[in-house]
Amino acid sequence: MPGTTSPRRALRVGAAMSLVGALGLGTAWTASADPGPVYPSKSQVDKAKARVSSTAGEVSALDARYAAASAQLSQVQDDASAAAEAYNGARLALDQATAEASAAAKRAADAQSQADAASLEVRRYASSVYQSGGSLGELDAYLSSTGPQDLVDRATAIEAVSDARSRALQKAAATSLVAQTMRAQAATARDQQARAATSAQQARDAAQARADQATAEASRIQHEQQALTVQLATLRKTSVALEKQRQDGLAAAAAARAAAAAAAEQARLAAQRAQQARDAAARRAAQAAAKAAAQEAARQKAAAEAAQKAAEQQASQPSRPSRPTPPAPQPADPPPPPPSSGGVGAVIAYAQAQLGKPYGWGAAGPDSFDCSGLTMMAWRQAGVYLSHYTGAQWAETSRVAISDLRPGDLVFYGSDGPSSHHMGLYVGNGQMIEAPHTGAVVRYASIYRSDLLPYGGRP
């Protein structure tokens, strides 16, 4: 009948509704329950570890390439600075050769003037003798000689000449020989000057080539380092600026370690020198003590012998009043200490005023400097004139141990002082002012580097 439901249909509907309800309850329970832990597979773990290891390896390799590029750049800059100082040395040698050639030429001219005057005196004397109808005698030997040595040979063979003629001949011969010697020395000096000029030009060309090479290498290395920085920033998921800061920090840390190692080496050398000085002092003290003991023993022996002799004389002679012993002379007051050298303040103030000015090889201001040009001009403010060359400034200053440096002293770098390739002006606390290399500016820097020489220079 319409509007009624058969029992079978009702049963089917109820079962369906029960199934829907059961499904709904099951879904709700699943949605509200916590999910169980999910463990990655071994292959996933291995791949993740490999990616981390690969990234770390790439970072390490790029860091090493960056550091190697920095070391290469430093070496190129040092080579360029050494070439510049070699040019300074060649230029100094040329200046000295030029001065010597000029002095030799003047000596030759003066000697020739004296020879000409002596020759004129002899010729005038000969003319006077000839006009008076006399015989030229030994004067003819001078007038007909072929040169100074021939004249000397002839003059020694002449006998019975008057004193006046003899003196005239001897003076003419001597001045001719001196003039000849001076001309030879002047010619040698000109040859040396020419060789020095050639050497200076070659050194200048070499310095310019090294400076150009350093500039090109610096540009190439800087581009390489920029590319490395980008790669490192990508791998480490940082910015290029942060990665550049990281590389600068790594370089600063490496420089600090190198400076600490150099300082430790200087401290070791200073301790070694101190121990050697103490040993030497102990030996000298022992030798002095032994000498003093020997002298005292000899004095006592002599005093005993004198007392014995005096006693014997006293026993054989009547007694007489003794004379008072004069007082011993008092030692003189010690001399006053020598005045301390001044002007160091002006030296350091001048160097500080140049901070920030660019390095220029062969330059000594006012707009740019190289290392020895800066120290030369700084010490000139105190009236001390040093040469524009590291090797010369080493020779022109007195040695002082690094541990005993005072502000104003000079520090040198290289294998030895005469061939040192760099130098700076010590200002205290392990710091110096230096003009370092092409592309850099006058700056403060630590003195401690691997090639720091153990002795500085005190003008």
Secondary structure by P-SEA (a helix, b strand, c coil): ccccccaaaaaaaaaaaaaaaaaaaaaaaaaaccccbbbbcaaaaaaaaaaaaaaaaaaaaaaaaaaaaaaaaaaaaaaaaaaaaaaaaaaaaaaaaaaaaaaaaaaaaaaaaaaaaaaaaaaaaaaaaaaaccccaaaaaaaacccaaaaaaaaaacccccaaaaaaaaaaaaaaaaaaaaaaaaaaaaaaaaaaaaaaaaaaaaaaaaaaaaaaaaaaaaaaaaaaaaaaaaaacccaaaaaaaaaaaaaaaaaaaaaaaaaaaaaaaaaaaaaaaaaaaaaaaaaaaaaaaaaaaaaaaaaaaaaaaaaaaaaccccccccccccccccccccccccccaaaaaaaaaaaaccccccccccccccccaaaaaaaaaccccccccccaaaaaaabbbbccccccccbbbbbcccccccccccccccccbbbbbcccccccccccccccccccbbbcc
